[in-house]
């Protein structure tokens, strides 16, 4: 039985209407191509309408045929027209409304870690330190051996390392810049070396395989631990305010003797004890010490004439305290909701 002519005409009309609706929402060339395939390809919606011709009485077929040809042409013309408008404007949106406000160019900002790094640099430059730069790829010699960390020595276990080969590593700390600086220059030396470091750590709230340190080194005649303490205290108070106190605890590093770690009094509870300082009143900041004479041996400095202090601190740690961030990973996720706050 032939289908009702009216029904078929309305199916054709619906298809055409749906097409124009889709087309009006096409914002990109890709959208347009998708619609073209959907409607005009060999198995597309327009072509499949042609099979309806067989379902009407012979007498009505010319009429349906003519209608289908009209729709096909309308669809083709509309697609061509839209394509041209994309080409003309070079843009997806085909109309231009001159009354709309212009598009603002969003301005980026320095990453919070770089802001902290800059502040730390500024404080030390103000105290007469120069800035040295090292490479992120280091020789095993500079990263370990010349820092008095021999191959196969247990002290290497303190730093889980990305080895690139037997000879090269991704530096695990900024301390190798001490060696380069002393190889290249004679005392007196007062330098800091900021930079990125790498360790084979599994990321968690306080560990990241990429992180940043600032190294410090001062070598001259008669440099003592008292100088180290004075510089660290001045740094602490410049960074976190006049009330900050500093304490040194004995520790061990292969390249310093004696070695220490220093803490700042908690900047949140002023030393009373709180969640951040785990009720100790102190925040661990950095390792430091007097340069081990063995290190001077590697760079041909006379340890009988010169002495020096060194320190190395984590930038992330300071940034986390300063901005009250409790998960280090957020610094590396490029999440604009976080970064826009700085
Ligand atoms: N390089 C050490 C580390 O990453 C930190 C350090 C400790 C650096 C003592 C120093 C220092 O210069 O004297 O764990």
Boltz pocket constraint, residues with backbone or C-beta under 6 A from the ligand:
constraints:
  - pocket:
      binder: B
      contacts: [[A, 172], [A, 173], [A, 174], [A, 175], [A, 215], [A, 216], [A, 253], [A, 255], [A, 256], [A, 260], [A, 286], [A, 287], [A, 288], [A, 289], [A, 290], [A, 309], [A, 310], [A, 311], [A, 312], [A, 313]]
      max_distance: 6.0
